[in-house]
Amino acid sequence: AQSVSQHNHHVILSEAASLELGCNYSYGGTVNLFWYVQYPGQHLQLLLKYFSGDPLVKGIKGFEAEFIKSKFSFKLRKPSVQWSDTAEYFCAVKANDYKLSFGAGTTVTVRA
Amino acid sequence: GAVVSQHPSRVICKSGTSVKIECRSLDFQATTMFWYRQFPKKSLMLMATSNEGSKATYEQGVEKDKFLINHASLTLSTLTVTSAHPEDSSFYICSARDRENTGELFFGEGSRLTVL
């Protein structure tokens, strides 16, 4: 079974700092990769996804992610965070079926 | 994006009673819906895959008789927690895959179940 590991449980940043969240997965075959965000009191929303092609993908709200196949890694980045980026971030991996496996999530707190 | 709605958003029930949670895709048809359980500070745990017109597929360790899933139409799946106990208290989230889409899931707002 595939597993998804997020390295940081809680990240605290100041506004304008850069954010980087790590995600590693264990599945060896072809995967689709996702980052979801859950703002306080809201639904899970898709930030970005990687299916194929350019390993550097851009998402909404200034987020981007880099897929490094050799390291089974899908790292999320944002160059300059805002207070409104305070949320829970989940990495997810989809293998051959349509089931998504989620990481444990990273709580990001941005201080004004 | 597509909209998935859950109802109720919060429910409190007594131990031993049953609770039904609905998941609706509002502007698309979903042949497949997924039910997740989210524990505090934990990831989402897939409970089952709900397929329209057929039996749900449950993940290992999830009791089929306790968590009844029905996917009667292309826009509605229901999760019934039968004979609920306090340990069933959790946040239940559904998601749906637009059959025109290649993999993105759209999530409901979640339903907070508290069993007294």
Interface residues (C-beta under 8 A of the other chain):
Chain A: V4 H9 N32 F34 Y36 Q42 H43 L44 Q45 L46 K49 F51 F90 K94 Y98 K99 L100 S101 F102 G103 A104 G105 T107
Chain B: G1 V4 T32 F34 K41 K42 S43 L44 L46 T49 I93 S95 R97 T102 G103 E104 L105 F107 G108 E109 G110
